[in-house]
Amino acid sequence: MDAIESFVSSVNGLVWGPPMLVLILGVGLFLSIGLKFMPIRKLGAGFRLMWSGRQATGEDGEIPPFQALMTALSATVGTGNIAGVATAVFLGGPGALLWMWLTALVGMATKYSEAVLAVRFREVDERGDHVGGPMYYIRNGLGPKWAWLGVLFAIFAAVAGFGIGNTVQANSVADVMQTTFSIPHWATGLVLMVLVGLVLIGGIRRIGQVASGLVPLMAISYLVAGLIVLAINAQEIPAALALVFKHAFSPIAAEGGFAGAAVWAAIRFGVARGVFSNEAGLGSAPIAHAAAQTKNPIKQGMVAMLGTFIDTIVICSITGLVIITSGTWTSGESGAALTSMAFEAALPGWGNYVVAVALAIFAFTTILGWSFYGERCIEFLFGVKAIVPYRIVWILAVPVGATLNLGFVWLLADTLNAMMALPNLIALLLLSPVVLKLTRDHFERERLGQNG
């Protein structure tokens, strides 16, 4: 096991080195500039489209645009928002939070572009369902000579799902349930397995229904609890923000249980955990958006970009600021335990329960969302006949993940993230002219009053 962990650690250092961080931020910045920062300028329009897309539209697709966003958010709003942010602050210092924000701002353009391409190049499978995502826009957008890149993405994503979308989530829930309620890891794993199995029987429509109910409810509840903590710690907020901006660009010395961190650590862990949380550039979310009931790629892209904003700019910021204002970031704790300690410091007696319940529900919905991503990838590789076997293995992996070593699970998930991002980022660069042209044409028609 030590040899495997050492090997994965070596690969992780390679794939998350400077080239990958430059590629993720660079692609996002390139698309942001090409789009003239439209995702930021049209944020309000995106929220209006999301709100109007709550009901079935009658257009091609399986689920309403709102449910497509909630399915994508169900997969992104998970342990990354609670444990991932805490890990980034623990390893990179408060400055990591600023790099998470910057990753999200350019990531909105990335997520927008992914969804535009997913709807533009989606297909209808033998069951009559709309399927799409990087593997399809690589094959249909770049042509047969690039098909190998789509296959590579599908392989990485189908395997990566067991890390970022399954075992990491189950492990974090089991860990926090053990700490908070003294529930054994295996018991949490079994309960999660049963609940996941019950939902997955219904496919994307059931996942969309569950996600559209659970995700908004839990996200709003967590935000309210976080805002209450920040109100209690209000006098510490200016100093916390000063720490964030100062240590994003300067080293921070060891303090208390904090071991100190160089600027590179703030960048590396801020970007890595930001991508882990909002998945912009990974190519996962467009798989959900390809199932949306819409004929307009641009409108769905504008709904999709909200996922990055909600996940990182809103939810991750709450977690990060709660941790920094509470002063617990120097305690030596990490992961969900650090976030729990921060909430408990302001809300003694029930703060840790807020984190435990939020993490459990966030992780549960993430397991659901990522199961759909994995199924679409396995369908691309082997056809619809492979979906049921994959689903069974997925369900059985939940209790296994609940009992694994947390450090290795995080390391493996982090590594697989980067490996699935590479084919997608290459495709986004090569297909960027398509995104820019579709966007220009859409807003020109809108200016002339010709859009439906």
C-alpha positions as CSV (number, residue, x, y, z in Angstrom):
1,M,0.0,0.0,0.0
2,D,2.9,2.3,0.8
3,A,4.3,1.8,-2.6
4,I,1.0,2.6,-4.3
5,E,0.5,5.7,-2.2
6,S,4.1,6.8,-3.1
7,F,3.4,6.3,-6.8
8,V,0.1,8.2,-6.7
9,S,1.8,11.0,-4.8
10,S,4.5,11.2,-7.5
11,V,1.9,11.4,-10.2
12,N,-0.1,13.9,-8.3
13,G,3.0,16.2,-8.0
14,L,3.4,15.9,-11.8
15,V,-0.2,16.5,-12.9
16,W,-0.8,19.3,-10.4
17,G,2.5,21.1,-11.1
18,P,2.8,24.6,-12.6
19,P,1.8,23.5,-16.1
20,M,-1.6,22.2,-15.0
21,L,-2.4,25.3,-12.9
22,V,-1.4,27.6,-15.8
23,L,-3.6,25.5,-18.1
24,I,-6.7,25.6,-15.9
25,L,-6.4,29.3,-15.2
26,G,-5.1,30.1,-18.7
27,V,-8.0,28.4,-20.5
28,G,-10.5,30.1,-18.2
29,L,-8.9,33.5,-18.7
30,F,-8.6,32.9,-22.5
31,L,-12.3,32.1,-22.7
32,S,-13.2,35.0,-20.4
33,I,-11.4,37.5,-22.6
34,G,-12.8,35.9,-25.8
35,L,-16.3,36.2,-24.3
36,K,-15.6,39.7,-23.2
37,F,-16.3,38.6,-19.6
38,M,-19.9,37.9,-20.5
39,P,-20.4,35.3,-17.7
40,I,-19.7,38.0,-15.1
41,R,-21.6,40.7,-17.0
42,K,-24.6,38.5,-17.6
43,L,-24.8,36.9,-14.1
44,G,-28.3,38.4,-13.5
45,A,-29.6,37.1,-16.8
46,G,-28.3,33.7,-15.9
47,F,-30.3,33.7,-12.7
48,R,-33.4,34.8,-14.5
49,L,-33.0,31.9,-17.0
50,M,-32.5,29.5,-14.2
51,W,-35.7,30.6,-12.5
52,S,-37.7,30.5,-15.7
53,G,-36.4,27.0,-16.4
54,R,-38.0,25.3,-13.4
55,Q,-40.7,23.6,-15.4
56,A,-40.6,21.1,-18.3
57,T,-40.2,23.1,-21.5
58,G,-41.4,20.5,-24.0
59,E,-38.2,20.8,-25.9
60,D,-35.7,18.1,-26.7
61,G,-34.1,16.7,-23.5
62,E,-34.9,14.7,-20.4
63,I,-35.0,17.2,-17.6
64,P,-35.9,21.0,-17.2
65,P,-32.9,23.4,-17.3
66,F,-33.2,24.1,-13.6
67,Q,-33.0,20.3,-12.8
68,A,-30.0,20.0,-15.1
69,L,-28.2,22.8,-13.0
70,M,-29.3,21.1,-9.7
71,T,-28.0,17.8,-11.0
72,A,-24.7,19.4,-11.8
73,L,-24.7,21.3,-8.5
74,S,-25.5,18.1,-6.6
75,A,-22.3,16.7,-8.0
76,T,-20.2,19.8,-7.2
77,V,-21.6,20.9,-3.9
78,G,-20.1,18.2,-1.7
79,T,-17.2,17.6,0.7
80,G,-15.1,20.1,-1.3
81,N,-17.2,22.9,0.1
82,I,-16.8,21.8,3.7
83,A,-13.7,19.6,4.0
84,G,-11.9,20.8,0.8
85,V,-11.9,24.5,1.7
86,A,-10.7,23.6,5.2
87,T,-7.9,21.5,3.7
88,A,-6.9,24.3,1.4
89,V,-6.7,26.8,4.3
90,F,-4.8,24.3,6.5
91,L,-2.2,23.5,3.8
92,G,-2.0,26.9,2.0
93,G,-3.1,29.4,4.6
94,P,-5.8,32.0,4.3
95,G,-4.4,33.2,0.9
96,A,-5.7,30.0,-0.6
97,L,-9.2,31.4,-0.5
98,L,-8.3,34.2,-2.9
99,W,-7.0,31.7,-5.4
100,M,-10.2,29.8,-5.1
101,W,-12.1,32.9,-5.9
102,L,-10.0,33.7,-8.9
103,T,-10.3,30.1,-10.1
104,A,-14.1,30.4,-9.9
105,L,-14.3,33.8,-11.7
106,V,-12.5,32.5,-14.8
107,G,-14.1,29.1,-14.2
108,M,-17.5,30.6,-15.0
109,A,-16.4,31.1,-18.6
110,T,-15.0,27.5,-18.7
111,K,-18.3,26.0,-17.3
112,Y,-20.3,28.2,-19.7
113,S,-18.3,27.0,-22.7
114,E,-18.5,23.3,-21.6
115,A,-22.3,23.4,-21.4
116,V,-22.6,25.3,-24.8
117,L,-20.6,22.6,-26.5
118,A,-22.4,19.8,-24.6
119,V,-25.8,20.9,-26.0
120,R,-24.5,21.8,-29.4
121,F,-22.8,18.4,-30.0
122,R,-25.1,16.0,-28.0
123,E,-26.5,12.9,-29.4
124,V,-29.6,10.7,-28.9
125,D,-28.8,7.1,-27.7
126,E,-30.7,3.9,-28.5
127,R,-33.0,4.5,-25.5
128,G,-34.0,7.9,-26.9
129,D,-32.1,9.8,-24.2
130,H,-29.9,12.8,-24.9
131,V,-26.3,12.2,-24.2
132,G,-23.4,14.6,-24.3
133,G,-20.3,16.0,-22.6
134,P,-16.6,16.2,-23.5
135,M,-16.4,12.8,-25.1
136,Y,-19.2,13.7,-27.5
137,Y,-18.1,17.3,-28.3
138,I,-14.6,16.0,-28.9
139,R,-15.8,13.3,-31.3
140,N,-18.5,15.4,-33.0
141,G,-16.8,18.8,-32.8
142,L,-13.2,17.9,-33.5
143,G,-13.8,14.9,-35.8
144,P,-12.8,11.2,-36.0
145,K,-9.0,11.9,-35.8
146,W,-9.6,13.3,-32.2
147,A,-11.9,10.5,-31.1
148,W,-9.1,8.9,-29.0
149,L,-9.1,12.1,-26.8
150,G,-12.8,11.5,-26.1
151,V,-12.1,7.9,-25.2
152,L,-9.3,9.0,-22.9
153,F,-11.7,11.5,-21.1
154,A,-14.4,8.9,-20.7
155,I,-11.9,6.4,-19.2
156,F,-10.5,8.9,-16.8
157,A,-13.9,10.3,-15.8
158,A,-15.5,6.8,-15.3
159,V,-12.6,5.9,-13.0
160,A,-12.3,9.4,-11.4
161,G,-15.9,9.3,-10.4
162,F,-15.1,6.5,-7.9
163,G,-12.7,9.0,-6.3
164,I,-14.1,12.5,-6.4
165,G,-17.8,11.4,-6.6
166,N,-18.0,8.3,-4.5
167,T,-15.3,7.2,-2.1
168,V,-14.2,10.7,-1.0
169,Q,-17.8,11.6,-0.3
170,A,-18.6,8.4,1.6
171,N,-15.3,8.6,3.6
172,S,-15.9,12.2,4.6
173,V,-19.5,11.5,5.7
174,A,-18.4,8.4,7.7
175,D,-15.6,10.4,9.3
176,V,-17.8,13.2,10.5
177,M,-20.6,10.8,11.6
178,Q,-18.1,8.9,13.7
179,T,-16.7,12.2,15.3
180,T,-20.1,13.8,15.8
181,F,-22.6,11.0,16.6
182,S,-20.2,8.0,17.3
183,I,-21.7,6.1,14.4
184,P,-19.2,3.4,13.1
185,H,-17.8,4.0,9.6
186,W,-19.3,0.7,8.3
187,A,-22.8,1.6,9.5
188,T,-22.7,5.0,7.7
189,G,-21.4,3.3,4.6
190,L,-24.3,0.7,4.5
191,V,-27.0,3.4,5.0
192,L,-25.5,5.5,2.3
193,M,-25.3,2.5,0.0
194,V,-29.1,1.7,0.5
195,L,-30.2,5.3,-0.1
196,V,-28.0,5.7,-3.2
197,G,-29.3,2.5,-4.6
198,L,-32.9,3.5,-4.1
199,V,-32.5,6.7,-6.1
200,L,-30.3,5.3,-8.9
201,I,-33.0,2.9,-9.9
202,G,-34.9,5.8,-11.3
203,G,-32.1,7.1,-13.6
204,I,-31.5,10.8,-14.5
205,R,-35.1,11.8,-14.0
206,R,-35.1,10.6,-10.4
207,I,-31.7,12.1,-9.8
208,G,-33.0,15.4,-11.2
209,Q,-36.1,15.4,-8.9
210,V,-34.1,14.5,-5.8
211,A,-31.4,17.1,-6.6
212,S,-33.8,19.9,-7.3
213,G,-35.4,19.3,-3.8
214,L,-32.4,18.6,-1.7
215,V,-29.7,20.9,-3.1
216,P,-31.5,24.3,-2.8
217,L,-32.8,23.3,0.7
218,M,-29.4,22.2,2.1
219,A,-27.4,25.0,0.4
220,I,-29.7,27.7,1.8
221,S,-29.7,26.1,5.3
222,Y,-25.9,25.9,5.3
223,L,-25.6,29.5,4.1
224,V,-28.0,30.8,6.8
225,A,-26.0,29.0,9.5
226,G,-22.7,30.3,8.0
227,L,-24.1,33.9,7.9
228,I,-25.2,33.6,11.5
229,V,-21.6,32.5,12.5
230,L,-20.1,35.4,10.5
231,A,-22.5,37.8,12.2
232,I,-21.3,36.5,15.5
233,N,-17.7,37.0,14.3
234,A,-18.4,40.2,12.5
235,Q,-15.6,42.2,14.1
236,E,-13.1,39.6,12.9
237,I,-14.2,39.8,9.2
238,P,-11.9,42.8,8.2
239,A,-8.8,41.2,9.7
240,A,-9.8,37.8,8.0
241,L,-10.1,39.5,4.6
242,A,-6.8,41.3,5.1
243,L,-5.2,37.9,5.8
244,V,-6.7,36.4,2.7
245,F,-5.3,39.1,0.4
246,K,-2.0,39.5,2.1
247,H,-1.1,35.8,2.2
248,A,-2.3,35.1,-1.4
249,F,0.9,36.9,-2.5
250,S,3.3,36.5,0.5
251,P,4.5,33.6,2.6
252,I,2.9,33.0,6.0
253,A,4.9,31.9,9.1
254,A,4.1,28.9,11.3
255,E,1.5,29.8,14.0
256,G,-0.1,27.5,16.6
257,G,-0.8,24.2,14.9
258,F,-0.4,25.8,11.4
259,A,2.9,24.7,9.9
260,G,3.4,27.8,7.7
261,A,3.1,28.0,3.9
262,A,4.8,29.5,0.9
263,V,2.9,31.5,-1.7
264,W,3.1,28.5,-4.0
265,A,1.2,26.4,-1.4
266,A,-1.6,29.1,-1.4
267,I,-1.9,29.0,-5.2
268,R,-1.5,25.2,-5.5
269,F,-4.1,24.3,-2.9
270,G,-6.4,27.2,-3.6
271,V,-6.6,26.3,-7.3
272,A,-6.7,22.5,-6.8
273,R,-9.4,22.6,-4.1
274,G,-11.3,25.2,-6.1
275,V,-11.4,23.0,-9.1
276,F,-12.2,20.0,-6.9
277,S,-15.2,21.9,-5.5
278,N,-16.6,23.6,-8.6
279,E,-15.3,21.2,-11.3
280,A,-14.8,24.0,-13.9
281,G,-12.6,22.5,-16.5
282,L,-13.0,18.9,-15.4
283,G,-15.7,18.3,-18.0
284,S,-18.2,16.7,-15.6
285,A,-21.0,19.2,-15.4
286,P,-21.7,19.4,-19.1
287,I,-22.7,15.7,-19.0
288,A,-25.7,16.8,-16.9
289,H,-26.4,19.9,-18.9
290,A,-26.6,17.8,-22.1
291,A,-29.8,16.2,-20.8
292,A,-31.5,19.6,-20.4
293,Q,-34.8,20.3,-22.2
294,T,-33.5,23.1,-24.5
295,K,-32.6,23.9,-28.1
296,N,-30.5,26.8,-27.2
297,P,-26.9,26.0,-26.2
298,I,-26.2,29.6,-25.1
299,K,-29.1,29.8,-22.6
300,Q,-28.1,26.5,-21.1
301,G,-24.5,27.7,-20.9
302,M,-25.7,30.8,-19.0
303,V,-27.6,28.5,-16.5
304,A,-24.5,26.2,-16.2
305,M,-22.1,29.0,-15.3
306,L,-24.1,29.7,-12.2
307,G,-22.9,26.4,-10.8
308,T,-19.4,27.7,-10.4
309,F,-20.6,31.0,-8.9
310,I,-22.9,29.3,-6.4
311,D,-20.5,26.6,-5.4
312,T,-17.3,28.6,-4.9
313,I,-18.0,32.4,-4.7
314,V,-21.0,31.8,-2.4
315,I,-20.7,28.5,-0.4
316,C,-16.9,28.0,-0.3
317,S,-16.5,31.6,0.7
318,I,-18.8,31.1,3.7
319,T,-16.8,28.1,4.8
320,G,-13.5,29.8,4.4
321,L,-14.4,33.0,6.2
322,V,-16.1,31.1,9.0
323,I,-12.8,29.1,9.5
324,I,-10.5,32.2,9.3
325,T,-12.7,34.5,11.5
326,S,-13.0,31.9,14.2
327,G,-9.2,31.6,14.4
328,T,-9.3,27.8,14.3
329,W,-7.3,27.7,11.1
330,T,-4.2,27.7,13.4
331,S,-5.4,24.8,15.5
332,G,-3.7,22.0,13.6
333,E,-7.0,20.5,12.6
334,S,-7.8,19.9,8.9
335,G,-10.7,18.8,6.7
336,A,-14.3,18.6,7.9
337,A,-13.0,18.5,11.6
338,L,-11.6,22.0,11.1
339,T,-14.9,23.4,9.6
340,S,-16.8,21.7,12.4
341,M,-14.6,23.2,15.1
342,A,-15.1,26.7,13.5
343,F,-18.9,26.4,13.5
344,E,-18.8,25.0,17.1
345,A,-16.7,27.9,18.3
346,A,-19.4,30.3,17.4
347,L,-22.4,28.1,17.9
348,P,-21.5,25.9,20.9
349,G,-23.6,22.8,21.3
350,W,-25.0,22.6,17.8
351,G,-22.4,24.1,15.4
352,N,-20.8,20.7,14.8
353,Y,-24.2,19.2,14.1
354,V,-24.9,21.7,11.4
355,V,-21.6,20.7,9.6
356,A,-22.3,17.0,10.1
357,V,-25.8,17.2,8.6
358,A,-24.8,19.5,5.7
359,L,-21.8,17.4,4.8
360,A,-23.9,14.2,4.8
361,I,-26.5,15.6,2.5
362,F,-24.0,17.4,0.2
363,A,-22.0,14.2,-0.1
364,F,-25.1,12.1,-0.7
365,T,-26.2,14.3,-3.6
366,T,-22.7,14.3,-5.0
367,I,-22.7,10.5,-5.1
368,L,-25.9,10.6,-7.1
369,G,-24.7,13.3,-9.5
370,W,-21.4,11.6,-10.2
371,S,-23.0,8.2,-10.7
372,F,-24.8,9.7,-13.7
373,Y,-21.6,11.1,-15.0
374,G,-19.9,7.8,-14.7
375,E,-22.8,6.0,-16.4
376,R,-22.7,8.4,-19.4
377,C,-18.9,7.8,-19.8
378,I,-19.3,4.0,-19.5
379,E,-22.1,4.2,-22.1
380,F,-19.9,6.1,-24.5
381,L,-17.2,3.4,-24.1
382,F,-19.3,0.2,-24.1
383,G,-22.9,1.1,-24.9
384,V,-26.1,1.1,-22.8
385,K,-25.6,-2.6,-21.8
386,A,-22.7,-1.5,-19.5
387,I,-24.8,0.9,-17.4
388,V,-26.4,-1.5,-15.0
389,P,-23.2,-3.4,-14.2
390,Y,-21.5,0.0,-13.6
391,R,-24.3,1.1,-11.4
392,I,-24.0,-2.0,-9.3
393,V,-20.3,-1.5,-8.8
394,W,-20.9,2.1,-8.0
395,I,-23.4,1.3,-5.2
396,L,-21.1,-1.4,-3.8
397,A,-18.1,1.1,-3.7
398,V,-19.9,3.4,-1.3
399,P,-19.4,1.3,1.9
400,V,-15.9,0.4,0.8
401,G,-15.1,4.1,0.5
402,A,-16.5,4.8,3.9
403,T,-13.8,2.7,5.5
404,L,-10.7,3.7,3.5
405,N,-7.9,5.9,4.7
406,L,-8.9,9.5,4.1
407,G,-5.5,10.8,3.1
408,F,-5.0,8.3,0.3
409,V,-8.6,8.8,-0.9
410,W,-8.1,12.6,-1.2
411,L,-4.7,12.1,-2.9
412,L,-6.2,9.7,-5.5
413,A,-9.2,11.9,-6.2
414,D,-7.0,14.9,-6.6
415,T,-4.8,13.1,-9.1
416,L,-7.7,11.7,-11.2
417,N,-9.2,15.2,-11.3
418,A,-6.2,16.5,-13.2
419,M,-6.0,13.5,-15.5
420,M,-9.6,13.9,-16.7
421,A,-9.3,17.7,-17.0
422,L,-6.5,17.5,-19.6
423,P,-8.5,16.1,-22.5
424,N,-11.3,18.5,-21.8
425,L,-9.2,21.6,-21.5
426,I,-7.5,20.7,-24.8
427,A,-10.9,20.3,-26.5
428,L,-12.1,23.6,-25.0
429,L,-9.2,25.4,-26.6
430,L,-9.6,23.8,-30.0
431,L,-13.4,24.3,-30.0
432,S,-13.3,27.9,-28.5
433,P,-14.1,29.4,-32.0
434,V,-17.4,27.5,-32.0
435,V,-18.3,28.8,-28.6
436,L,-17.4,32.4,-29.4
437,K,-19.3,32.3,-32.7
438,L,-22.4,30.8,-31.2
439,T,-22.3,33.4,-28.4
440,R,-21.8,36.3,-30.8
441,D,-24.7,35.1,-33.0
442,H,-27.0,34.7,-30.0
443,F,-26.5,38.1,-28.6
444,E,-26.7,39.7,-32.0
445,R,-30.1,38.1,-32.6
446,E,-31.1,39.2,-29.0
447,R,-30.0,42.7,-29.9
448,L,-32.2,42.6,-33.0
449,G,-35.1,41.0,-31.0
450,Q,-35.0,37.8,-32.9
451,N,-34.3,35.3,-30.1
452,G,-37.2,33.1,-28.9
